[in-house]
Amino acid sequence: MLKIDRGIRCGEYFTVDPTVKSNLAIVSHAHSDHLKAHREIVATAPTVELASLNYKRFEPHILNFYEKFEIGPAEIELAPAGHMLGSAQVILDLSGERIVYTGDFKFNENRTCARAEIHPCDTLLIDTTYGMPHYKFPKAEECGEMLVEFVFKNLKSGITPVILAYSFGKAQEAMEILSREDIETDVYKKIYSASKIYTKFGIDLGRFHLLEDRPVSGRAVILPPGAFRFVDSRGWGRYRTCFLSGWVVDRNRAFKNSDGFGIPLSDHASFDDIVRYVETAKPRKVYTLFGPSRIAEYLKRIGFKAEALDLKTGRSTINHSTGNLELFS
């Protein structure tokens, strides 16, 4: 009845975060790697609105956090994930089993969305994007201080600070941090559209403006990491870039357009927080998703029945077992 097959599929009833276009999708959040052009979407209100920036033709079913909803044999509940505005963990009660899919989640403070909590369960499907021990992130306030220092230092020197951050979520985190220091921002068009939705849901992002041909003096600029392919920066004068991502912990990584400078502001859980979730939830079975397969081996060593899976194929990423793994029949 429930198996990994291009998402977490419950027969013909629905799929959680399907990786292909589906008739009825439960969508954890509005990032493009978790969202396709589905016919019907079950999600939080912010996720539905953010999804509409990419897809226009879908039938929405809005679910509030902790509101129960039945589809076929399953009772479904969404809970905060702490990843971005509207992001949700998906809790399924099916045939007497409690299944939790965390989606992308984090515990570290994020003032643009509700913080994630740990949900005890029988089966846990957990995001392990940063599932290696060296992925330890500073506290949110430390990252905020680094960002504000970068912006003020460059503005004082007559240099435009350019912050590279994903359009949904990370950009708005940066805007909220800067708003506390009364720093105005010029933002890329997709960030601008998403930020209007954030403000609609009561998130104060300060004074932000649509980036025109060139930045306005005295403002910070926020662009998605790949935007320099579409932005003509001639005439901008001097500028310096900073990349916001947990990946900057890997100093050997090359970050395009970031001048080699970054701040490890992550929107995912650290390695320690991944382990804390598992140890607290105490599932009988753990499936690790999106991250390195070695996290599953680690969880086995500390006493959990764990397996690393590919959400598209259902195959084990360790032993390459056959696909479409059935969780419950």
N, C-alpha and C positions, 0 to 999 in steps of 0.2 A: 504493500500500500504506500509506503514512504521510501523513496530511494533517491540517490544522487544521480541525476541525469539531466545535464544542462541546467543545473539549479537543484533545489531540494523539492522534489516532485511528489505530490500526494495524488496518485492515480491520475484520473482525468479532471480532478476537481480544481487544483491550483498548483502553482510552483512558486517557491520563495526565491527571490533574486534570480530568475531565469536568465541564462546567458544568451538566449535567442528570443525572438518575438513570440509571445505567448498569449493565449486567450485571457487568462486570469492570473495576474502576477501580484504577489505580495512583495512590495519593494521596500527595502530597508532604508534607503536614502537616495538622493538624487544625483550622485556622481555617475558619470557615463559608464563606468565599468560595472555598475550594478543596475543599470536602467536601459531598457530597449523600447521599441515602439509597440508596446503591448496594447491589446484591445481594451482590457479593463485592468485597473490598478487599485490595489488596497494599500493605503499608506496614510501617514499623518498629513494634516492640512499643509504644513510648510513643504513637505516633500512633493505633494501634488502640484503646488504652485511653482516650485522650482523645476519640476519635471516639464511643466508646460512651456518653459523657455526653450526646450529642445524638441518636444513633441506636442503637437496640437490636437491630434485626434485620438483620444482615449477616454474611456468612461471612468471617472474617479469614484472610489468608495473611501470616504475619509473615516479614519479610525483614531480616536483619541487615545493617549497613553492609558493603559490599564482598563480599557473598555473591551469587553469580550465580544467575539464575533464568530459565528459558526459557519463553516463552509464544508459541506459533505460530512465526513465523520470526525472532523477536527474542530476543536475550539481554539480560537486564535486570540492572542493578546500581544499588543506592542508595548515596549518599555524603553525608556531613554537609553541611548547608546553613547552620548557624549562626543560624537564624532563631528557633527555639524548640525545646523538647525534642522529639526525634523527627523534626524537619524534615529533609528529604532532597532532594538533587539526584537526578535520574533519568538514568541513562546507558543508552543503547540501542545495541546493536550489531546492525545490520540491513543485509543485503545488502552487506557490506563497508564500510558507512558507520558512523561513530561519531557519535551524536547526543547532545548533553547538554542537558537542560532543568534550569535552575538552580532553578526554583520561586522562592519568596521566600528570599533569602540575604543574609548579611552576613559581613564579615571581622572587624569590630571585636569585641573581647572580649565574650563572653557566658558567664558561669560556670554557666549553667543548661543548656547544651547544647554539643555538639561544634562546633568552628569549621569554617567552610567552607574548602575548598581548590579550586584552579583545575584543571580537567580539560581537557587538549588534546582537540580534536575536529574533525570535518569540518563539522558543523552545530551551531550554538549557539542555543538559545532561552532568552533571558535576561530576568530580572525587571529592569525599569528604572523602578520606581515613583518613585524620586527621580532621574530622568534629566535634570536641569538643573544647570548648573554651580554655582549658588549653594547647592546642597544639599551642604554640607560640615559634617560632624558632629564635635563634640569627641570625644576619646578616652573610652573607657568609664569610666576612673577619674575623669575630670573631671565627667562626668555623675553618677557616684556621690557625689562630694564635694558637688555642688550639692543632690542629694536629701537627703543626711544633714544638711546645713546647714539646709535648709528645715524638716525634721522637728524637729531640736533647737531651732531658733529659736522655732518655734511652741509646742512643748511647754513650753519655759522660760517663755513668756508666758501659759501657761494656755489656749492655743488648740489645738484638735484639728487636726492636719494630715491632710487628706484627699487621697489620691493617686489620680488618675484614670488607669487603665491597663487595657488589654485583658485579658480574663479568662484567656486562654491565652497564656502567654509573657511579655508585658510586666509583668504583675502579679507573676509569680514572679521576674523579674529584680529588680524593686523590693524584694521580700521578701528575696531573697538578699543584696542590698546592705545593707539595714537590719539583717539578722541578724548581720552582722559587727560591728555596733555595739551588739548586744544590745537592739535596739529591737523590742518586741513589736507585732504587728499584729492588728487586727480586720478581717476580710475578707468581702466579699460571698459569698453561698452558692455561686455558680458558680466563683468563684475558689478558694473553700475546697475544693470537690470536685476541681478540677484540681490544686491544690497537694498533695492527698493522693497523687495519682498521681505527681507530681514526687518526693515523698519516697520513694515506693515504688521509684523508679529511682535512689535514692541522692543526690538533690539536697537539700542542707541549706538549708531556708528559715527556720530559727530557730523561735521560738515564735509560732505564729499561731492565731487563734481565729475561730470563726464569729461574724460581726457579728450582735448581737441587736438589740433595739429602739433602743439608743443605745450609742455607743462607751464603752469603759472608759477612765477618766482615765489618762494616761501612755502610751497606745498610739497608733500611727498607724492610720489607716483606709485601706483600699484598695478602690476601687469601679471597675467598668467605667464608661466615660465617660457612658453613657446611663442609669445606674442611678438617678439622682435622680428619674426618673419613677416608680420603684417603691419608693423608700425614703422614709419619713416622717422628715425630719430635725428636726422640732419636738422640743424638749427636748434637743437636742444641745449647746446652749450655743454659744459662739463656735467657729467652725471656718474654716479657709482651705484652698482647693483648689489643686492643682498638676497639670497635665496632662503626661504623659510621652509624647512623640511627636516624630518627626523633623519633623512639619509645623509645629512651633512656630518653625522657622527662618523661616517666612513670617509676619513680624510683623503683616501686614495681615489675617491670618485671624482670624476670631472663633471662639473655642473655648468652647462652651457649658459653663457651670458651672465654669469654670477660674479665675475671678477675673482673667483676663488673664495669669496666670503659668504658665509651662511650662518644661520641661527637654527639650532635644533628644536624648533617649535613643531612638535609632531601632533597630528590629529588621530594617531593610533596609540594603542597601549604599548608600553615598554615590555621587555622580556619579563621583568619581575612582576608586572601587573598581569600578564598572561598567566603566569604560574599561580599567582594569588587567586585569580578567578577560578582556575581548575581546583585548587586545593580547598577553596571555600565552598564552591558549588557541589563538590563531591559526586560527580557523575559516575555511573557505572561504565560508561563508554565515552571516549573523547575522540572527535574527528577534528584535526587541525586543517585549516584552509588558508590559502593565499600566501603562506610563508614557507620558510625552509622546512624540509622534511625532518631535519634533525631535532626539531622541537618535540615531535612525537616520540622519538627515541628517548629524549630526556624525560618526558612525562612517564614513559614506561619504567625508567630506572627509579623514579620516585613512587612507583606503586600504582599507576593508573593504566587501564587498558586503552591505549591510544593508537591512532592510525592517521597518517597524513594523506589527504585526499585532494584530487583535482575536482573542483566544483563542476567543471564542464563534462568530464567523462566519467566521474565516479571511480576512476582508477587510483590505486595507491601510488603515491609518488616515491615510495620506498622500494616496493617489490614489483611494481607494474602489474598488479593483479587485473583481472578482467573488469571491464567498466560497469557502470550503472549499478553500483553497490546498493543492495536493499538493506534499509535500516529496520523496517518492520514489514512483515507480510500481512 
